[in-house]
Amino acid sequence: MTFEKLRKRWEFERVYNEGRKFVNEVFVIYIAPNDLGINRLGIAVSKKLGKAVKRNRVRRLIRESFRLLEDKLRKGFDIVVVGRTPAIGMKCQQTRAAMSELFRKAGILIDEGGRG
């Protein structure tokens, strides 16, 4: 399933300013409600992480992890994921676990029992 992306600077700024922030060693996630009834993903990876090859790998890992978790998330949120240095050497399964931990903290991950 494809998902919508945050593209405009003002969309990112709205999430940064109005959203809630959740942090672990791998990612920082900002989450703000939207009125669209769908989740939209924005990815921010700093040049501090390294050259383009490393940054693009982190982006791909974030995108794939979000794709795999999307069906388990409550709808109606704009989400910005900021990659941090430990994400560079991680496998997809590890990034998915780190993201699901943050989504659980945020309260938008739907448990297996159907609770949200």
Protein Blocks (a to p, Z undefined) as FASTA:
>chain_A
ZZdddfbfklmmmmmmmmccdddfkbccdddddfkopacddddddfklocfklmmmmmmm
mmmmmmmmmmmpcehiacdddddfklmmpcfklmmmmmmmmmmmnopaccfkopZZ
